[in-house]
Amino acid sequence: MNVKKSDTSVPDCQPCRLVGTGLFLFVATYIWYHTRNGIYNNGFIYKKLPLRLIAIGSLYMSFARFIYLPPFKHLAPEK
């Protein structure tokens, strides 16, 4: 799969990378922590499972943002 480089592409800066990583990590931990107890802990898996899947997806986005996995591959600096 070829990715075309555009003239409007801006290189990624380190603070932007860290803030993006931190944001996705915060969302993942917030959702995971708040689905541990409370109204979602009454035995119904169909209430907790979608939220946990969103948390796992957000955790992946955090790691993808930090090490330039897809969908952030186009932001990686030239080697």
N, C-alpha and C positions, 0 to 999 in steps of 0.2 A: 504494500500500500504506500504510494508516494504522497508525500505532503508537500504542497506547493508553498513556497515562501512568498509572502506578499511584501510590497514596499511599505505598507503601513504597520508592519509588525514592530512592536516595541520590545526591546530586550527586558527580561525579568530582573528586577532588583532584589537584593537580599531582604530588605525589610518587607517588601510585598510578599515574598515567599514565606517568611516567618509569620506574618499576620494571617495569611491565607491558611497556613497549616494550623495555627493556633485556633482560628475560628472553627474549622471543621472538627478539630479535636475537642473543643469546648462543647459544640453541639452534640457530638457523640457521647461524651461523658455525662452531659446534662440529661439527655434522653435515657441513657442506660441507668443512671442513678435513680431517676424519678419513676422508672417502671419497676423498680425492685419491690416497693411496698405501696400500700394505698389502694386506690380503687381498681388498679390493674392486677392485684394479687388475690383476687377472689376465685381463682380456679379456672377462669375462662381464658384459654390460650389464644383465642382469636382476637382478644383485646390487646394482649401484650406482644404477640408475635409481630404485627406490622410495625409497631414502634421500635422493637428491637432490631428489625431488619433495616429500618431507617438509620438507627444508630450504627450498625455495622457498615452500611453504605457510607455514612459520614466519616467513619474511621478510615475506610479505604481512601476516600477523597483526601483526607489529611495526609496519609502516607504518599498518595499519588502526587499531591501538590509539593511535598518536600523533596521527593526524588525524581520528579518529572515522569511519572507513569501516565498512560492515557487517562483522561482527556487533556492533560497538561503538557504533553510531549512537545507541542509546538513552542512552548515558552523556554525550553532548554537552551542554554547558550551553545554557540558553535564550538565544536571540538577541534 
